[in-house]
Amino acid sequence: LECMNITIFGATGQVGKRIVQMALNQGHHVTAFGRNVESLIDREQTNVLLTAQKGYLFNEKDVAKAIEHADTIISVLGGAPDGSDKTRSLGIKNIVEQMQKKGKRRIVALGGLGVLNVEDNTLILHGEDYPEEYLAVGNEHLKAFETLLESNLDWTFFCPADIKDKEETGIYITSLNYAPEPNHFRINAGDLALEMLKAATQSEYIQQRVGISNY
């Protein structure tokens, strides 16, 4: 596997920190971006492959600098559970704009289950039985997805249900644009990290939404 320069947004979250570690283990150069990236740096084992860049997602210069040398970009942005802070939608918007300015093509981003199809032209999010408490976050994911859709980028949008703070098992199922069958509505953060990194480094699922679930 060739070594790549990978920029990771949301690098300190439960999925992000695992992607950082896995990418370093595979020998990639990683730029980890976030407000609190200091937590990623172990003073005893500072990894020469890791650049921790403290910055703000809504700042154009910070984001432009973070992707300067990137071959591929991974966005695992979190946000408030009620969707009130717009981190996901506006964050992706800024990342996409800076990528287009710098001629970058490849981004793998994290969304949610609601953005997958029920039928060809209907999203899970718009179903009558979609839980109201997830609607605001679902709409945040949808806006992020629409930003990618309108771009000319080689994007992949992962749409998991419940993410568990657990290590990878390697035992999971993926699907394109629809929820996986069977769908157990949960995925370990480790397995999600594994599959997102794989997609980012191997050009898989270009311009596709990806459903993912543990067995």
C-alpha positions as YAML, in Angstrom:
chain: A
units: angstrom
residues:
- id: 1
  name: LEU
  ca: [0.00, 0.00, 0.00]
- id: 2
  name: GLU
  ca: [1.48, 3.34, -0.97]
- id: 3
  name: CYS
  ca: [1.89, 5.88, 1.79]
- id: 4
  name: MET
  ca: [-0.40, 8.85, 1.52]
- id: 5
  name: ASN
  ca: [-0.87, 12.26, 3.09]
- id: 6
  name: ILE
  ca: [-4.21, 12.11, 4.89]
- id: 7
  name: THR
  ca: [-5.94, 15.05, 6.57]
- id: 8
  name: ILE
  ca: [-8.49, 14.10, 9.23]
- id: 9
  name: PHE
  ca: [-11.14, 16.53, 10.45]
- id: 10
  name: GLY
  ca: [-12.79, 15.58, 13.74]
- id: 11
  name: ALA
  ca: [-9.58, 13.78, 14.68]
- id: 12
  name: THR
  ca: [-10.25, 13.64, 18.43]
- id: 13
  name: GLY
  ca: [-13.68, 11.98, 18.32]
- id: 14
  name: GLN
  ca: [-14.23, 8.28, 18.92]
- id: 15
  name: VAL
  ca: [-14.02, 7.44, 15.21]
- id: 16
  name: GLY
  ca: [-11.46, 10.12, 14.33]
- id: 17
  name: LYS
  ca: [-8.85, 9.15, 16.91]
- id: 18
  name: ARG
  ca: [-9.05, 5.54, 15.73]
- id: 19
  name: ILE
  ca: [-8.60, 6.55, 12.09]
- id: 20
  name: VAL
  ca: [-5.56, 8.62, 13.11]
- id: 21
  name: GLN
  ca: [-3.99, 5.63, 14.88]
- id: 22
  name: MET
  ca: [-4.79, 3.14, 12.11]
- id: 23
  name: ALA
  ca: [-3.44, 5.48, 9.41]
- id: 24
  name: LEU
  ca: [-0.20, 5.99, 11.35]
- id: 25
  name: ASN
  ca: [0.11, 2.22, 11.87]
- id: 26
  name: GLN
  ca: [-0.16, 1.78, 8.10]
- id: 27
  name: GLY
  ca: [2.66, 4.30, 7.57]
- id: 28
  name: HIS
  ca: [0.61, 7.21, 6.24]
- id: 29
  name: HIS
  ca: [1.40, 10.84, 6.99]
- id: 30
  name: VAL
  ca: [-1.49, 12.23, 9.02]
- id: 31
  name: THR
  ca: [-2.56, 15.82, 9.60]
- id: 32
  name: ALA
  ca: [-5.01, 15.69, 12.52]
- id: 33
  name: PHE
  ca: [-7.14, 18.82, 12.63]
- id: 34
  name: GLY
  ca: [-9.19, 20.09, 15.54]
- id: 35
  name: ARG
  ca: [-9.54, 22.51, 18.40]
- id: 36
  name: ASN
  ca: [-8.20, 20.07, 21.00]
- id: 37
  name: VAL
  ca: [-5.66, 18.04, 19.05]
- id: 38
  name: GLU
  ca: [-3.16, 18.21, 21.91]
- id: 39
  name: SER
  ca: [-4.88, 15.13, 23.35]
- id: 40
  name: LEU
  ca: [-3.60, 13.10, 20.40]
- id: 41
  name: ILE
  ca: [0.01, 13.81, 21.14]
- id: 42
  name: ASP
  ca: [1.76, 11.41, 23.47]
- id: 43
  name: ARG
  ca: [4.95, 13.22, 24.50]
- id: 44
  name: GLU
  ca: [6.94, 9.98, 24.86]
- id: 45
  name: GLN
  ca: [5.92, 8.61, 21.50]
- id: 46
  name: THR
  ca: [5.62, 11.60, 19.26]
- id: 47
  name: ASN
  ca: [5.14, 10.06, 15.84]
- id: 48
  name: VAL
  ca: [7.13, 11.68, 13.04]
- id: 49
  name: LEU
  ca: [4.25, 10.88, 10.69]
- id: 50
  name: LEU
  ca: [1.73, 12.88, 12.75]
- id: 51
  name: THR
  ca: [1.10, 16.61, 12.38]
- id: 52
  name: ALA
  ca: [-1.45, 17.87, 14.89]
- id: 53
  name: GLN
  ca: [-2.91, 21.12, 13.62]
- id: 54
  name: LYS
  ca: [-4.93, 23.17, 16.03]
- id: 55
  name: GLY
  ca: [-7.51, 25.15, 14.12]
- id: 56
  name: TYR
  ca: [-11.10, 26.18, 13.67]
- id: 57
  name: LEU
  ca: [-13.33, 24.45, 11.21]
- id: 58
  name: PHE
  ca: [-15.06, 27.64, 10.09]
- id: 59
  name: ASN
  ca: [-11.77, 29.45, 9.44]
- id: 60
  name: GLU
  ca: [-10.89, 29.32, 5.74]
- id: 61
  name: LYS
  ca: [-7.14, 29.77, 6.24]
- id: 62
  name: ASP
  ca: [-6.95, 27.04, 8.92]
- id: 63
  name: VAL
  ca: [-8.76, 24.54, 6.73]
- id: 64
  name: ALA
  ca: [-6.81, 25.51, 3.59]
- id: 65
  name: LYS
  ca: [-3.55, 24.97, 5.47]
- id: 66
  name: ALA
  ca: [-4.70, 21.59, 6.79]
- id: 67
  name: ILE
  ca: [-5.38, 20.20, 3.31]
- id: 68
  name: GLU
  ca: [-2.39, 21.80, 1.59]
- id: 69
  name: HIS
  ca: [-0.50, 18.50, 1.08]
- id: 70
  name: ALA
  ca: [-3.40, 16.05, 1.40]
- id: 71
  name: ASP
  ca: [-3.88, 13.20, -1.09]
- id: 72
  name: THR
  ca: [-7.12, 12.31, 0.63]
- id: 73
  name: ILE
  ca: [-9.33, 13.96, 3.24]
- id: 74
  name: ILE
  ca: [-11.46, 12.28, 5.90]
- id: 75
  name: SER
  ca: [-14.17, 14.18, 7.76]
- id: 76
  name: VAL
  ca: [-15.63, 12.62, 10.90]
- id: 77
  name: LEU
  ca: [-17.12, 15.77, 12.35]
- id: 78
  name: GLY
  ca: [-19.38, 15.45, 15.35]
- id: 79
  name: GLY
  ca: [-21.71, 18.09, 16.69]
- id: 80
  name: ALA
  ca: [-24.44, 18.67, 19.22]
- id: 81
  name: PRO
  ca: [-26.93, 15.78, 19.42]
- id: 82
  name: ASP
  ca: [-29.77, 18.22, 18.78]
- id: 83
  name: GLY
  ca: [-28.12, 19.45, 15.58]
- id: 84
  name: SER
  ca: [-28.09, 23.03, 16.84]
- id: 85
  name: ASP
  ca: [-24.45, 23.90, 16.24]
- id: 86
  name: LYS
  ca: [-24.20, 23.36, 12.45]
- id: 87
  name: THR
  ca: [-20.69, 21.88, 12.78]
- id: 88
  name: ARG
  ca: [-21.47, 19.10, 10.34]
- id: 89
  name: SER
  ca: [-23.19, 21.07, 7.58]
- id: 90
  name: LEU
  ca: [-21.13, 24.28, 7.67]
- id: 91
  name: GLY
  ca: [-17.90, 22.42, 8.43]
- id: 92
  name: ILE
  ca: [-18.22, 20.28, 5.31]
- id: 93
  name: LYS
  ca: [-19.15, 23.37, 3.31]
- id: 94
  name: ASN
  ca: [-15.87, 25.06, 4.25]
- id: 95
  name: ILE
  ca: [-13.83, 21.89, 3.67]
- id: 96
  name: VAL
  ca: [-15.40, 21.41, 0.21]
- id: 97
  name: GLU
  ca: [-14.82, 25.06, -0.74]
- id: 98
  name: GLN
  ca: [-11.16, 24.91, 0.27]
- id: 99
  name: MET
  ca: [-10.71, 21.58, -1.55]
- id: 100
  name: GLN
  ca: [-12.12, 23.07, -4.74]
- id: 101
  name: LYS
  ca: [-9.84, 26.10, -4.47]
- id: 102
  name: LYS
  ca: [-6.81, 23.84, -4.05]
- id: 103
  name: GLY
  ca: [-7.80, 21.29, -6.69]
- id: 104
  name: LYS
  ca: [-8.22, 18.44, -4.18]
- id: 105
  name: ARG
  ca: [-10.53, 15.61, -5.24]
- id: 106
  name: ARG
  ca: [-10.99, 12.90, -2.64]
- id: 107
  name: ILE
  ca: [-13.05, 13.16, 0.55]
- id: 108
  name: VAL
  ca: [-14.61, 10.46, 2.75]
- id: 109
  name: ALA
  ca: [-17.14, 11.93, 5.17]
- id: 110
  name: LEU
  ca: [-19.35, 10.73, 7.99]
- id: 111
  name: GLY
  ca: [-23.12, 11.21, 7.93]
- id: 112
  name: GLY
  ca: [-25.98, 9.22, 9.41]
- id: 113
  name: LEU
  ca: [-28.47, 6.47, 8.58]
- id: 114
  name: GLY
  ca: [-31.28, 8.91, 7.73]
- id: 115
  name: VAL
  ca: [-29.55, 9.99, 4.51]
- id: 116
  name: LEU
  ca: [-29.81, 6.50, 2.96]
- id: 117
  name: ASN
  ca: [-32.68, 5.59, 0.63]
- id: 118
  name: VAL
  ca: [-35.86, 3.73, 1.61]
- id: 119
  name: GLU
  ca: [-36.92, 3.67, -2.02]
- id: 120
  name: ASP
  ca: [-35.20, 5.17, -5.02]
- id: 121
  name: ASN
  ca: [-36.35, 8.71, -4.39]
- id: 122
  name: THR
  ca: [-37.13, 8.67, -0.68]
- id: 123
  name: LEU
  ca: [-34.76, 9.02, 2.25]
- id: 124
  name: ILE
  ca: [-35.13, 7.19, 5.57]
- id: 125
  name: LEU
  ca: [-35.04, 10.64, 7.16]
- id: 126
  name: HIS
  ca: [-38.28, 11.62, 5.44]
- id: 127
  name: GLY
  ca: [-40.21, 8.51, 6.50]
- id: 128
  name: GLU
  ca: [-43.18, 8.98, 8.84]
- id: 129
  name: ASP
  ca: [-41.66, 6.66, 11.44]
- id: 130
  name: TYR
  ca: [-38.30, 8.44, 11.61]
- id: 131
  name: PRO
  ca: [-37.76, 9.35, 15.31]
- id: 132
  name: GLU
  ca: [-38.38, 13.04, 15.88]
- id: 133
  name: GLU
  ca: [-35.46, 13.42, 18.30]
- id: 134
  name: TYR
  ca: [-33.03, 12.49, 15.49]
- id: 135
  name: LEU
  ca: [-34.56, 14.82, 12.91]
- id: 136
  name: ALA
  ca: [-32.37, 17.88, 13.60]
- id: 137
  name: VAL
  ca: [-29.13, 15.88, 13.38]
- id: 138
  name: GLY
  ca: [-30.48, 14.02, 10.37]
- id: 139
  name: ASN
  ca: [-31.09, 17.32, 8.60]
- id: 140
  name: GLU
  ca: [-27.55, 18.43, 9.45]
- id: 141
  name: HIS
  ca: [-26.25, 15.24, 7.79]
- id: 142
  name: LEU
  ca: [-28.53, 15.85, 4.82]
- id: 143
  name: LYS
  ca: [-27.16, 19.37, 4.30]
- id: 144
  name: ALA
  ca: [-23.61, 18.01, 4.45]
- id: 145
  name: PHE
  ca: [-24.57, 15.34, 1.89]
- id: 146
  name: GLU
  ca: [-26.14, 17.93, -0.42]
- id: 147
  name: THR
  ca: [-22.94, 19.99, -0.30]
- id: 148
  name: LEU
  ca: [-20.95, 16.94, -1.44]
- id: 149
  name: LEU
  ca: [-23.54, 16.10, -4.09]
- id: 150
  name: GLU
  ca: [-23.31, 19.60, -5.60]
- id: 151
  name: SER
  ca: [-19.50, 19.53, -5.63]
- id: 152
  name: ASN
  ca: [-17.33, 18.03, -8.38]
- id: 153
  name: LEU
  ca: [-15.41, 16.00, -5.80]
- id: 154
  name: ASP
  ca: [-14.80, 12.27, -5.52]
- id: 155
  name: TRP
  ca: [-16.77, 11.95, -2.31]
- id: 156
  name: THR
  ca: [-17.95, 9.00, -0.24]
- id: 157
  name: PHE
  ca: [-20.56, 9.50, 2.49]
- id: 158
  name: PHE
  ca: [-20.76, 6.90, 5.27]
- id: 159
  name: CYS
  ca: [-24.22, 6.63, 6.87]
- id: 160
  name: PRO
  ca: [-24.11, 4.49, 10.03]
- id: 161
  name: ALA
  ca: [-26.81, 4.14, 12.66]
- id: 162
  name: ASP
  ca: [-25.63, 3.98, 16.28]
- id: 163
  name: ILE
  ca: [-21.83, 4.18, 16.70]
- id: 164
  name: LYS
  ca: [-20.52, 2.19, 19.69]
- id: 165
  name: ASP
  ca: [-17.25, 3.22, 21.35]
- id: 166
  name: LYS
  ca: [-15.66, -0.20, 20.75]
- id: 167
  name: GLU
  ca: [-12.67, -1.60, 18.89]
- id: 168
  name: GLU
  ca: [-12.79, -3.14, 15.45]
- id: 169
  name: THR
  ca: [-13.98, -6.72, 14.93]
- id: 170
  name: GLY
  ca: [-13.67, -6.84, 11.13]
- id: 171
  name: ILE
  ca: [-17.13, -8.45, 11.11]
- id: 172
  name: TYR
  ca: [-19.52, -6.03, 9.45]
- id: 173
  name: ILE
  ca: [-21.56, -5.52, 6.32]
- id: 174
  name: THR
  ca: [-21.68, -2.55, 3.94]
- id: 175
  name: SER
  ca: [-24.24, -1.54, 1.33]
- id: 176
  name: LEU
  ca: [-24.60, 1.19, -1.29]
- id: 177
  name: ASN
  ca: [-27.18, 3.98, -0.91]
- id: 178
  name: TYR
  ca: [-29.55, 1.74, 1.09]
- id: 179
  name: ALA
  ca: [-29.35, 0.37, 4.63]
- id: 180
  name: PRO
  ca: [-27.51, -2.96, 4.94]
- id: 181
  name: GLU
  ca: [-29.43, -6.25, 5.11]
- id: 182
  name: PRO
  ca: [-29.42, -7.46, 7.83]
- id: 183
  name: ASN
  ca: [-29.15, -4.14, 9.65]
- id: 184
  name: HIS
  ca: [-28.49, -4.30, 13.38]
- id: 185
  name: PHE
  ca: [-28.47, -0.49, 13.64]
- id: 186
  name: ARG
  ca: [-25.06, -0.36, 15.29]
- id: 187
  name: ILE
  ca: [-21.42, -0.25, 14.27]
- id: 188
  name: ASN
  ca: [-18.28, -0.30, 16.39]
- id: 189
  name: ALA
  ca: [-16.27, 2.91, 16.06]
- id: 190
  name: GLY
  ca: [-13.24, 0.73, 15.26]
- id: 191
  name: ASP
  ca: [-14.98, -1.00, 12.34]
- id: 192
  name: LEU
  ca: [-16.27, 2.29, 10.98]
- id: 193
  name: ALA
  ca: [-12.77, 3.77, 11.22]
- id: 194
  name: LEU
  ca: [-11.32, 0.73, 9.44]
- id: 195
  name: GLU
  ca: [-13.76, 0.92, 6.52]
- id: 196
  name: MET
  ca: [-13.54, 4.71, 6.14]
- id: 197
  name: LEU
  ca: [-9.75, 4.59, 6.03]
- id: 198
  name: LYS
  ca: [-9.86, 1.73, 3.53]
- id: 199
  name: ALA
  ca: [-12.27, 3.67, 1.31]
- id: 200
  name: ALA
  ca: [-10.08, 6.77, 1.53]
- id: 201
  name: THR
  ca: [-6.85, 4.99, 0.61]
- id: 202
  name: GLN
  ca: [-8.25, 2.61, -2.02]
- id: 203
  name: SER
  ca: [-10.66, 4.87, -3.89]
- id: 204
  name: GLU
  ca: [-13.70, 2.76, -3.04]
- id: 205
  name: TYR
  ca: [-17.37, 3.86, -3.14]
- id: 206
  name: ILE
  ca: [-16.73, 6.97, -5.27]
- id: 207
  name: GLN
  ca: [-19.80, 9.26, -5.22]
- id: 208
  name: GLN
  ca: [-21.77, 6.73, -3.19]
- id: 209
  name: ARG
  ca: [-23.45, 6.69, 0.18]
- id: 210
  name: VAL
  ca: [-22.44, 3.70, 2.28]
- id: 211
  name: GLY
  ca: [-24.57, 1.91, 4.84]
- id: 212
  name: ILE
  ca: [-22.65, -0.08, 7.45]
- id: 213
  name: SER
  ca: [-23.64, -2.38, 10.31]
- id: 214
  name: ASN
  ca: [-22.03, -5.01, 12.52]
- id: 215
  name: TYR
  ca: [-23.49, -8.50, 12.14]
...
